[in-house]
Amino acid sequence: MLPGLELEPLEEARPVRSNRQLAEVLASVAELLELQHGNPYRIQAYRNAARAILALHEPVTEIIARGEPLPIAGLGRRMQAHIAELLQRGTLTFSHDLLPQGLPAGARRLLTIEHIGPRTALRLYEELGIDSAEKLWQAANEQRLRRLPGFGPRSEERLKQAAARAFQRQEPEPPASLGGAA
């Protein structure tokens, strides 16, 4: 799951812990804004923040814990506040307002799966009819994902594993087809 882009508040929000997770959330917000033809400067600000966070040599969580501003040129106060909120609460409040407008319901459900952002969710939904973790796992198991441009064996395997984890969070016992006990 991409922390911070949950469709509904989770009972136990998973905090963003790594710079990579934080960058994925910020990049996903940029994609959502782009799908809605949002302000190009705002979109670029989220993309720049995501790239800069990936380039940091120290975890953002440690910098924020010390009360220091992030050492990123051009990072505004609002973006800094969004990053702090994401680290503290595990979610971005305003991102909930972006979701219903930009994506069909089936694609929105895919956003709860790790490594899937809005653009990928929309492609999987429109091109393969995937709208659940189970369908994603089945498509990856049948090697249908790699037929899409931009998907290879590595990304297919990564999404297959993420789909299995997401399905296991939903079901107490995964069905035998997902590697659970028969």
MOHUVEN-V366927 format. One record per pair of residues at least 12 apart in sequence whose ideal C-beta (glycine too) atoms are under 7 Angstrom apart, sorted by the first residue. I is the first residue (numbers start at 1). J is the second residue. Records with the same first field share a line. If there is no record, write none. Layout:
# MOHUVEN-V366927
I = J ; J
This chain:
# MOHUVEN-V366927
1 = 112 ; 113 ; 114 ; 166
2 = 24 ; 25 ; 28 ; 111 ; 114 ; 117
3 = 15 ; 16 ; 21 ; 25 ; 90
4 = 16 ; 25 ; 86 ; 90 ; 91 ; 92 ; 95
5 = 25 ; 28 ; 95 ; 111
6 = 91 ; 112
7 = 99 ; 108 ; 111 ; 112
9 = 91
13 = 89 ; 90 ; 91
14 = 90
15 = 87 ; 90
16 = 86 ; 87 ; 90
17 = 61
18 = 59
19 = 53 ; 54 ; 56 ; 59 ; 60
20 = 54
22 = 53 ; 60 ; 83 ; 86
23 = 50 ; 53 ; 54
25 = 86
26 = 46 ; 49 ; 50
27 = 46 ; 47 ; 50 ; 117
28 = 117 ; 118
29 = 46 ; 92 ; 95
30 = 43 ; 46 ; 47
31 = 117 ; 118 ; 119
32 = 98 ; 102 ; 118
33 = 46 ; 98
35 = 102 ; 118
36 = 98 ; 101 ; 102
45 = 79
48 = 74
49 = 72 ; 75 ; 79
52 = 72
60 = 83 ; 87
61 = 87
64 = 84 ; 87
70 = 83
102 = 118
103 = 118 ; 121 ; 122
104 = 125
106 = 125 ; 131
107 = 121 ; 122 ; 125
109 = 131 ; 132
110 = 124 ; 125 ; 130 ; 131 ; 136
112 = 166
113 = 133 ; 136 ; 162 ; 163 ; 166
114 = 162 ; 165
115 = 158 ; 159 ; 162
123 = 148
124 = 136
127 = 148
128 = 144
133 = 163 ; 166 ; 167 ; 170
134 = 167
136 = 159 ; 163
137 = 160 ; 163 ; 164 ; 167 ; 178
140 = 156 ; 159 ; 160 ; 163
141 = 160
143 = 156
145 = 159
164 = 178 ; 179
